[in-house]
Amino acid sequence: MSNTLYDLPRLRQKRGVFGDRKHAGQVLAEMLQEWRGSKALVLAVPSGGVPVAVELAEALDLSLDVAVVSKILLPWNTEAGFGAVAFDGTVWINKEYVDYFNLDQPTIEQQTQEALEKVQRRVKLFRADRPWPDLESQAVILVDDGIAAGSTLRVALMALHNTGARKTIVAVPTAHQESLVRIMDRVDALYCANIRSGPQFAVAAAYQQWDDVDETDASRMLKSFRNR
């Protein structure tokens, strides 16, 4: 792994640097010009990563697919998680969070099963019955709309490694610096336009316009890209 990190120094520590996810995808595309017209495959992390990835893939004339992952949520919180699961069934549990929240084994198993079922349902929605691409013969550019704690991206990278990905690149508009450090040794290159640090971090703070991307919208964007 070359562990190369590319960012835009003029955007460091700044907030509200992207108009929306489409704009963020355009900024990333400028950073990844060397991949234009290559055989690299862009993999979007749904749902928020889809509009970013669509813009990137269109601008660079690359193929597009999805890498479905999900947080394993705490039972009392619909946003915070203690791990994540991926499209191939890979599970990652954050042991520190399990200890901190004093989670028992039945709770861990129940929440993990719910996450796995969500992933399986989304794989069917976004990919239907299309065969999984041969990742041993091409580079993969994994795209999300940002990295906060990084659990979903971590499990996505584990799954890509398990499926034999030859070369893995991560491209995100914004990320917390500590989270980037944690995944650096798992990728060949990492592109992040807006790197921020500090105790308070929200992916949404990098965007002037921030809306949740629902499954229907993400599915429509993917179909539109395939039919273009």
Buried (B, 14 or more C-beta within 10 A) or exposed (E): EEEEBEBBEEBBEBBEBBEBBEBBBBBBBEBBEEBEEBEBBBBBBBBBBBBBBBBBBBBBEBBBBBBBBBBBBBEEEEEEBBBBBBBBEBBBBBEEBBEEBEBEEEBBEEBBEBBBEBBBEBBEBBBEEEEEBEBEEBBBBBBBBBBBBBBBBBBBBBBBEEBEBEBBBBBBBBBBBEBBEBBBEBBBBBBBBBBBEEEEBBBBBBBEEBEEBEBEBBBEBBEEBEEE
